[in-house]
Each structure stands twice: as structure tokens, then as C-alpha cells.
Amino acid sequence: MLAATGANILLLASYDPDTLSLIHRVRSRVVEEFQAEGVYLFLLDELEIFDSENYFVVAETSDKNHITLYVYNKKKSWEAPEDVYDLEVGQKDLVASVKSFMFKAYNAG
């Protein structure tokens, strides 16, 4: 069993179609089994990292129109995000979307 306080796991693998399909299944299964423990799994290929004075954000881009933001407070535990947001970004620039959201929600950009 994983620690009840949370865990961040970065999956590193080849991104060829066969391996990627397997990795997506593994990620889904682990998240399903350990969701109550606060487990977050990320694929390096789908991540962008943003930093501000008090926060850093892991932006997961599963498709071109949707991102999930995992917001970590630098002054608190990094074991689990402080907040998680699902955003529809449409054709907007990812960087501009994240910076705009962080400015509005956290006065950080």
C-alpha cells in the first residue's frame, strides 16, 4: 500500500504506439486502485511544468483542447497537489491559458 499522504509517480517509457497503449492501461489501473491514497501518475510526454513564486503547476495535456492542472504549494507538502483543475482550452496557447488561470485563481503568473 502506498502512503496515505499521497504520491507522485512519473512513468517513463518508450512512446511508440504499442508501449504507449500499455502505459495508458497501467496508469488507469493504478489510479483506479490507489485513488483514495492520493496517487498521481504522469507521463513525461504529456507534461508541462510552470513555476511561480509560491506555486508550481504540473499541466497534463491529454489532448489539444483539455488540460488538467495539478497545483502544488511550495510552502506546503509536495506529496500531493493542493488543488486539481480540469480546463477546456480550445485553440488557446497552453502557456497563456495556464498563466491566465494562475493569475486569476492564485494571483500568480
C-alpha positions as CSV (number, residue, x, y, z in Angstrom):
1,M,0.0,0.0,0.0
2,L,1.2,3.5,-0.8
3,A,1.4,6.2,1.8
4,A,-1.9,7.8,2.7
5,T,-0.5,11.2,2.3
6,G,-0.1,10.9,-1.5
7,A,2.4,10.1,-4.1
8,N,3.5,11.5,-7.4
9,I,4.7,8.9,-10.0
10,L,6.3,9.8,-13.3
11,L,6.1,6.9,-15.8
12,L,9.0,6.8,-18.2
13,A,8.8,4.6,-21.2
14,S,9.0,4.5,-25.0
15,Y,6.2,6.4,-26.7
16,D,5.8,4.0,-29.6
17,P,2.1,3.1,-30.1
18,D,2.2,-0.3,-28.6
19,T,4.1,0.7,-25.4
20,L,2.0,3.9,-25.1
21,S,-1.2,1.9,-25.1
22,L,0.2,-0.4,-22.4
23,I,1.3,2.6,-20.3
24,H,-2.1,4.2,-20.5
25,R,-3.7,1.0,-19.3
26,V,-1.2,0.7,-16.4
27,R,-1.8,4.3,-15.4
28,S,-5.6,3.9,-15.5
29,R,-5.4,0.8,-13.4
30,V,-3.0,2.2,-10.8
31,V,-5.1,5.4,-10.4
32,E,-8.3,3.3,-10.1
33,E,-6.8,1.1,-7.4
34,F,-5.0,3.8,-5.4
35,Q,-7.1,6.9,-5.9
36,A,-8.1,7.0,-2.2
37,E,-4.4,7.2,-1.3
38,G,-3.9,10.3,-3.4
39,V,-1.7,8.7,-6.1
40,Y,-1.0,10.8,-9.2
41,L,0.6,9.2,-12.2
42,F,2.1,11.3,-15.0
43,L,3.5,10.5,-18.4
44,L,6.5,12.7,-19.3
45,D,5.3,13.1,-22.8
46,E,2.1,14.8,-21.6
47,L,3.5,17.3,-19.1
48,E,4.4,20.9,-18.9
49,I,5.8,22.4,-15.7
50,F,5.1,26.0,-14.7
51,D,6.6,27.9,-11.8
52,S,5.8,31.0,-9.8
53,E,7.0,32.4,-6.5
54,N,4.7,30.3,-4.3
55,Y,3.3,27.6,-6.6
56,F,4.4,25.2,-9.3
57,V,1.9,23.6,-11.7
58,V,2.0,20.4,-13.5
59,A,-0.1,20.7,-16.6
60,E,-1.2,17.4,-18.1
61,T,-2.2,17.7,-21.8
62,S,-4.1,14.6,-22.6
63,D,-5.5,16.2,-25.8
64,K,-5.2,19.5,-27.6
65,N,-8.4,21.0,-26.1
66,H,-8.2,19.8,-22.5
67,I,-5.6,20.2,-19.7
68,T,-5.5,19.1,-16.1
69,L,-3.6,21.4,-13.7
70,Y,-2.1,20.0,-10.6
71,V,-1.2,23.0,-8.4
72,Y,1.4,22.5,-5.7
73,N,2.1,25.0,-3.0
74,K,5.8,25.4,-2.5
75,K,5.3,26.2,1.2
76,K,3.4,23.0,1.9
77,S,3.9,19.3,1.2
78,W,4.7,18.4,-2.3
79,E,3.4,14.8,-1.8
80,A,0.0,15.7,-3.3
81,P,-1.3,18.8,-5.2
82,E,-3.1,21.4,-3.2
83,D,-5.7,21.7,-6.0
84,V,-6.6,19.9,-9.3
85,Y,-8.4,21.6,-12.1
86,D,-9.7,20.4,-15.4
87,L,-9.8,23.1,-18.1
88,E,-11.0,23.3,-21.6
89,V,-8.6,25.4,-23.5
90,G,-9.8,25.1,-27.1
91,Q,-7.3,26.5,-29.6
92,K,-5.7,28.8,-27.0
93,D,-2.0,28.7,-26.3
94,L,-1.2,26.3,-23.4
95,V,1.3,28.7,-21.7
96,A,-1.1,31.6,-22.0
97,S,-4.0,29.6,-20.6
98,V,-2.1,28.3,-17.6
99,K,-0.6,31.8,-16.8
100,S,-4.0,33.4,-17.1
101,F,-5.7,30.8,-14.9
102,M,-3.0,31.0,-12.2
103,F,-3.2,34.8,-12.2
104,K,-7.0,34.7,-11.7
105,A,-7.1,31.9,-9.2
106,Y,-3.9,32.5,-7.2
107,N,-2.7,35.9,-8.1
108,A,0.4,34.2,-9.5
109,G,1.6,34.1,-13.0
